[in-house]
């Protein structure tokens, strides 16, 4: 499939529109899950639901793109980067982990997972400490 390359501005707009839709979808999913499960469960069910649904959707998208020879830049940017990126970045993380494992780089996949989780937690904690000190 041949497609014209998008300009950087058009590509950014495509991602932004998809991201906005994905973010609203995640918000509405969170509301629905909280309504269904209840507020006092103590477990982050809405985030878990978004991560699992987003990962399933990324798998379906990636599989479809692989089966059908790719897609236009517009579709890939809108659905993969924008919509699913706005819904959950965990779907991209899951795809990257699987690709590393499929390529035989299991050790690198484990390292990537460990660094992602530990560095993310550390960065969040540092940001929290900075803001607590600023108060």
BELUR-V478316 format. One record per residue. N is the residue number from 1. RES is the residue in one small letter. SS is DSSP state (A for helix, B for strand, O for the rest). D_FIRST is the distance of its C-alpha to the first C-alpha in Angstrom with 1 decimal. Layout:
n = [N,N]
res = [RES,RES]
ss = [SS,SS]
d_first = [D_FIRST,D_FIRST]
//
This chain:
n = [1,2,3,4,5,6,7,8,9,10,11,12,13,14,15,16,17,18,19,20,21,22,23,24,25,26,27,28,29,30,31,32,33,34,35,36,37,38,39,40,41,42,43,44,45,46,47,48,49,50,51,52,53,54,55,56,57,58,59,60,61,62,63,64,65,66,67,68,69,70,71,72,73,74,75,76,77,78,79,80,81,82,83,84,85,86,87,88,89,90,91,92,93,94,95,96,97,98,99,100,101,102,103,104,105,106,107,108,109,110,111,112,113,114,115,116,117,118,119,120,121,122,123,124,125,126,127,128,129,130,131,132,133,134,135]
res = [x,x,x,x,x,x,x,x,x,x,x,x,x,x,x,x,x,x,x,x,x,x,x,x,x,x,x,x,x,x,x,x,x,x,x,x,x,x,x,x,x,x,x,x,x,x,x,x,x,x,x,x,x,x,x,x,x,x,x,x,x,x,x,x,x,x,x,x,x,x,x,x,x,x,x,x,x,x,x,x,x,x,x,x,x,x,x,x,x,x,x,x,x,x,x,x,x,x,x,x,x,x,x,x,x,x,x,x,x,x,x,x,x,x,x,x,x,x,x,x,x,x,x,x,x,x,x,x,x,x,x,x,x,x,x]
ss = [O,O,O,O,O,O,O,A,A,A,A,A,A,A,A,A,A,A,A,A,A,A,A,A,A,A,A,A,A,A,A,A,A,A,A,A,A,O,A,A,A,O,O,O,A,A,A,A,A,A,A,A,A,A,A,A,A,A,A,A,A,A,A,A,A,A,A,O,O,O,O,O,A,A,A,A,A,A,A,A,A,A,A,A,A,A,A,O,O,A,A,A,A,A,A,A,A,A,A,A,A,A,O,O,O,A,A,A,A,A,A,A,A,A,A,A,A,A,A,A,A,A,A,A,A,A,A,A,A,A,A,A,A,A,O]
d_first = [0.0,3.8,6.5,10.2,12.2,14.8,18.4,20.5,22.4,19.5,18.1,21.7,22.2,19.2,20.7,24.1,23.5,21.9,24.8,27.4,26.3,26.2,29.6,31.1,29.8,31.5,34.7,34.9,34.3,37.1,39.3,38.8,39.3,42.4,43.7,43.3,44.5,47.0,47.5,50.2,48.3,48.0,44.7,41.4,39.9,37.5,35.9,35.7,34.1,31.5,30.7,30.5,28.4,26.1,25.7,25.0,22.4,20.7,20.9,19.4,16.5,16.0,16.4,13.9,11.2,12.4,12.6,9.3,7.3,7.4,7.0,7.4,10.5,12.5,12.2,12.9,15.7,17.1,17.3,17.7,19.6,21.2,22.1,22.8,24.2,26.5,27.4,28.1,27.3,28.6,25.3,23.7,26.9,26.6,23.1,24.2,27.3,25.6,23.2,26.3,28.2,25.5,25.5,29.2,30.3,32.5,35.1,32.6,31.4,35.0,35.7,32.8,34.0,37.5,36.9,34.7,37.3,40.4,39.2,38.0,41.3,43.2,41.4,42.0,45.7,46.1,44.7,47.1,50.0,49.3,49.3,52.3,54.1,53.2,54.8]
//
